[in-house]
Amino acid sequence: MARISTRITDLLGIDVPIIQAPMGWIARSQLAAAVSEAGGLGIIETSSGELDNVKAEIAKMRDLTDKPFGVNIAQAFVRDPGIVDFVVDQGVRFVTTSAGDPTKYTAQLKDAGLTVFHVVPTLQGALKALDAGVDGLVVEGGEGGGFKNPRDVASMVLLPLVAQHTDVPIIAAGGMVDGPTMAAAFALGAEGVQMGTRMVSAAESPVHDNWKQAIVGAAETDTVFLNRHSRPGLRALRTERTTELERQDSVDLGEAFGSVLDLYFGGDLEAGVALTGQVAGRIDAVRPVAEIIDECVAGFHETIARLGRYGAAT
Ligand SMILES: Cc1cc2nc3c(=O)[nH]c(=O)nc-3n(C[C@H](O)[C@H](O)[C@H](O)COP(=O)(O)O)c2cc1C
């Protein structure tokens, strides 16, 4: 497989800078190992709060692949005050922190020798993360699926803005799906991409086929942004339930989420909220992870070769 060498691949010891997004219950060994085996980086979630299961999943990763992988700490969901010790004890080398204050865990993680990237939705957040001492940033545009800053900013604006004011390696998230989007992210200053919705739809993703087919069938307008006027905002698949919730100024998320497991694994899309990004509108089929990654790498090279033909300015 063709490699793409950047500061991200060097730091993480991977072949291509394609990262699978952390996602509660979904980002477990079956999906993450497929991504790491294909040359990218799988990430194991902790946002489910099921740390015993997470521990078992990390052990499974070591059976399934000898390639690197990471773990995410989604701070808003942390119930166990010992989460940093938990992650360090698992022997992982790379952590992304998200949904919270970067000053909270960065020093402790860095002291333990881990590489730390923080997920940011704004320039201000990026500068704060740099002050906290992170090694890099995941810059997440508001078109992405999942929890969001209610004042959402699209990747097209956010990425070059953050890149202009920082010099650490950037992983672009939000709308990343193929070679052209990866090349666009690189043009805007990123050195890697993170895919959430694309990976939910992958063959190795553990979610029910109903959700995957809903992504395949979705138009680019088929997501909703909930809680725009209170916190946290979130982007999810448009269903009858979420179309109702979209009209509310403030959504009680505990109630809105309903039965996560009935939705994720039982396939009842009205049982809860299916976190999904706008890029669902660009996903046409359920594909194995290795195919997604190989095509992305090939499409990246094709895109930059095509752009190279415009040549130097005369
Ligand atoms: C189902 C789902 C669950 C997610 N859960 C998390 C999470 O636990 N932690 C986190 O940092 N981001 C989470 N996210 C956000 C993703 O990490 C990622 O940044 C986002 O999906 C990127 O946009 P995309 O959906 O356009 O690829 C989630 C996204 C989805 C779609």
The ligand as a MOL file (V3000), in Angstrom:
LIG
                    3D

  0  0  0     0  0            999 V3000
M  V30 BEGIN CTAB
M  V30 COUNTS 31 33 0 0 0
M  V30 BEGIN ATOM
M  V30 1 C -21.8060 7.8980 16.5210 0
M  V30 2 C -20.7630 8.9220 16.9130 0
M  V30 3 C -20.2540 8.9020 18.2040 0
M  V30 4 C -19.2450 9.8110 18.5760 0
M  V30 5 N -18.6860 9.7380 19.8250 0
M  V30 6 C -17.5890 10.4780 20.1230 0
M  V30 7 C -16.8430 10.2590 21.3190 0
M  V30 8 O -17.1600 9.3980 22.1380 0
M  V30 9 N -15.7490 11.0360 21.5330 0
M  V30 10 C -15.3550 12.0010 20.6380 0
M  V30 11 O -14.3340 12.6720 20.8710 0
M  V30 12 N -16.0200 12.2050 19.4830 0
M  V30 13 C -17.1150 11.4690 19.2040 0
M  V30 14 N -17.7650 11.6550 18.0030 0
M  V30 15 C -17.2500 12.6350 17.0230 0
M  V30 16 C -16.2300 11.9290 16.1370 0
M  V30 17 O -15.0930 11.6510 16.9110 0
M  V30 18 C -15.7590 12.6860 14.8950 0
M  V30 19 O -14.9430 13.7860 15.2400 0
M  V30 20 C -16.8480 13.1430 13.9700 0
M  V30 21 O -17.7180 12.0830 13.7340 0
M  V30 22 C -16.2270 13.6160 12.6720 0
M  V30 23 O -17.1820 13.9970 11.7270 0
M  V30 24 P -17.8130 13.0100 10.6060 0
M  V30 25 O -18.9330 12.3580 11.3030 0
M  V30 26 O -18.2060 13.9730 9.5430 0
M  V30 27 O -16.7280 12.0630 10.1850 0
M  V30 28 C -18.7920 10.7760 17.6280 0
M  V30 29 C -19.3440 10.7890 16.3340 0
M  V30 30 C -20.3090 9.8780 15.9590 0
M  V30 31 C -20.8380 9.9200 14.5410 0
M  V30 END ATOM
M  V30 BEGIN BOND
M  V30 1 1 1 2
M  V30 2 1 2 3
M  V30 3 2 2 30
M  V30 4 2 3 4
M  V30 5 1 4 5
M  V30 6 1 4 28
M  V30 7 2 5 6
M  V30 8 1 6 7
M  V30 9 1 6 13
M  V30 10 2 7 8
M  V30 11 1 7 9
M  V30 12 1 9 10
M  V30 13 2 10 11
M  V30 14 1 10 12
M  V30 15 2 12 13
M  V30 16 1 13 14
M  V30 17 1 14 15
M  V30 18 1 14 28
M  V30 19 1 15 16
M  V30 20 1 16 17
M  V30 21 1 16 18
M  V30 22 1 18 19
M  V30 23 1 18 20
M  V30 24 1 20 21
M  V30 25 1 20 22
M  V30 26 1 22 23
M  V30 27 1 23 24
M  V30 28 2 24 25
M  V30 29 1 24 26
M  V30 30 1 24 27
M  V30 31 2 28 29
M  V30 32 1 29 30
M  V30 33 1 30 31
M  V30 END BOND
M  V30 END CTAB
M  END
